[in-house]
Amino acid sequence: MKRLLIVSLAVLFAGVQAGPALALNPGTSAYGDGPGCGLGSQIFAEKSILHQSLASTTNGTVGNQSFGITTGTLGCTNNGKFASSEHATLFANLNFDNLSQEMAQGGGEHLASLATLMGVPAEQQPAFFSMTQEKYSTLIQSGETTSVALIKALHETMAAHPVLAKVSLAR
């Protein structure tokens, strides 16, 4: 009796997991083209329901899918745009006062680091420094002291700059 209960629960669980996939057209799954990227997708590459379930479980429980997306490994792609934007915003948040001071001065270590995080090439950083000094009053608006607003204002100002517009458009 106990064995029958265990087998019944296993079949029920498999049926619940496979139900959405079986309801779709052949060759598709409930999540588009499979479980996504990650170690599980590399190990269980076959597109059967069982393999997709195993790949999805492995990706979710091991936590490697986030690693793969961040680093661009394990079959995941990463163009770096999201990560670099988030890094620049986080850096600006942690160093807002120093950045504000260095923008007014037209240079400094924190401002150079921010330029690098924003993808400004080393040869264009002097133009970035002078732009931040020249446009300081519009970049650091009175009462607006958030890193998100600063990064947004920097991108908008860069887009209008003759040299830095190419860097801004590339992002």
For each residue, the residues with C-beta under 8 A, 3 or more apart:
1: 4 5
2: 5 6
3: 6 7
4: 1 7 8
5: 1 2 8 9
6: 2 3 9 10
7: 3 4 10 11
8: 4 5 11 12
9: 5 6 12 13
10: 6 7 13 14
11: 7 8 14 15
12: 8 9 15 16
13: 9 10 16 17
14: 10 11 17 18
15: 11 12 18 19
16: 12 13 19
17: 13 14 49 53
18: 14 15 21 22 49 53
19: 15 16 22 23
20: 23 24 29 30
21: 18 24 29 30 49 52
22: 18 19 49
23: 19 20
24: 20 21 28 29 30
25: 28
26:
27: 47
28: 24 25 32 33
29: 20 21 24 32 33 34 35 47 52
30: 20 21 24
31: 34 35 36 56
32: 28 29
33: 28 29
34: 29 31 41 47 52 55
35: 29 31 38 40 41 52 53 55 56 59
36: 31 41 56 59 65 76
37: 41 59 65 68 69 74 75 76 77
38: 35 41 42 55 58 59 62 64 65 68 74 75 76
39: 42 43 58 59 62 64 65 68 74
40: 35 43 44 54 55 56 57 58 59 62 64 65
41: 34 35 36 37 38 44 45 55 59 74 75
42: 38 39 45 74 75
43: 39 40 54 55 58
44: 40 41 51 52 54 55 58
45: 41 42 51 55
46: 51
47: 27 29 34 51 52
48: 51 52
49: 17 18 21 22 52 53
50: 53 54
51: 44 45 46 47 48 54 55
52: 21 29 34 35 44 47 48 49 55 56
53: 17 18 35 49 50 56 57
54: 40 43 44 50 51 57 58
55: 34 35 38 40 41 43 44 45 51 52 58 59
56: 31 35 36 40 52 53 59 60
57: 40 53 54 60 61
58: 38 39 40 43 44 54 55 61 62 64
59: 35 36 37 38 39 40 41 55 56 62 64 65
60: 56 57 63 65
61: 57 58
62: 38 39 40 58 59
63: 60 66 67
64: 38 39 40 58 59 67 68 74
65: 36 37 38 39 40 59 60 68 69 74 76
66: 63 69 70
67: 63 64 70 71 73 74
68: 37 38 39 64 65 71 72 73 74 75 76
69: 37 65 66 72 76 78
70: 66 67 78 83
71: 67 68 74 76 78
72: 68 69 76 77 78 80
73: 67 68 76
74: 37 38 39 41 42 64 65 67 68 71
75: 37 38 41 42 68
76: 36 37 38 65 68 69 71 72 73
77: 37 72
78: 69 70 71 72 83
79:
80: 72 83 84
81: 84 85 171
82: 85 86
83: 70 78 80 86 87
84: 80 81 87 88 117 118 119 171
85: 81 82 88 89 151 171
86: 82 83 89 90
87: 83 84 90 91 117
88: 84 85 91 92 114 117 118 151
89: 85 86 92 93 147 148 151
90: 86 87 93 94 147
91: 87 88 94 95 113 114 117 147
92: 88 89 95 96 99 114 147 150 151
93: 89 90 96 146 147
94: 90 91
95: 91 92 98 99 110 113 114
96: 92 93 99 100 145 147 150
97: 100 101
98: 95 101 102 108 110
99: 92 95 96 102 103 110 111 114 150
100: 96 97 103 104 140
101: 97 98 104 105 108
102: 98 99 105 106 107 108 109 110 111
103: 99 100 106 111 132 133 136 139 140
104: 100 101 133 136 140
105: 101 102 108 133
106: 102 103 129 130 132 133
107: 102 111 112 129 133
108: 98 101 102 105 111 112
109: 102 112 113
110: 95 98 99 102 113 114
111: 99 102 103 107 108 114 115 128 129 132
112: 107 108 109 115 116 125 129
113: 91 95 109 110 116 117
114: 88 91 92 95 99 110 111 117 118
115: 111 112 118 120 125 128 129
116: 112 113 119 120 122 125
117: 84 87 88 91 113 114
118: 84 88 114 115 151 154 155 158 167 171
119: 84 116 167 170 171
120: 115 116 124 125 128 164 167
121: 124 125 167
122: 116 125
123:
124: 120 121 127 128 163 164 167
125: 112 115 116 120 121 122 128 129
126: 129 130
127: 124 130 131 161 163 164
128: 111 115 120 124 125 131 132 158 164
129: 106 107 111 112 115 125 126 132 133
130: 106 126 127 133 134
131: 127 128 134 135 157 158 161 164
132: 103 106 111 128 129 135 136 139 154
133: 103 104 105 106 107 129 130 136
134: 130 131
135: 131 132 138 139 157
136: 103 104 132 133 139 140
137: 140 141
138: 135 141 153 157
139: 103 132 135 136 150 153 154 157
140: 100 103 104 136 137 144 145 150
141: 137 138 144 149 153
142:
143:
144: 140 141 149
145: 96 140 149
146: 93 149 150
147: 89 90 91 92 93 96 150 151
148: 89 151 152
149: 141 144 145 146 152 153
150: 92 96 99 139 140 146 147 153 154
151: 85 88 89 92 118 147 148 154 155
152: 148 149 155 156
153: 138 139 141 149 150 156 157
154: 118 132 139 150 151 157 158
155: 118 151 152 158 159 168 171
156: 152 153 159 160
157: 131 135 138 139 153 154 160 161
158: 118 128 131 154 155 161 164 165 167 168
159: 155 156 164 165 168 169
160: 156 157 165
161: 127 131 157 158 164 165 168
162: 165
163: 124 127 166
164: 120 124 127 128 131 158 159 161 167 168
165: 158 159 160 161 162 168 169
166: 163 169 170
167: 118 119 120 121 124 158 164 170 171
168: 155 158 159 161 164 165 171
169: 159 165 166
170: 119 166 167
171: 81 84 85 118 119 155 167 168
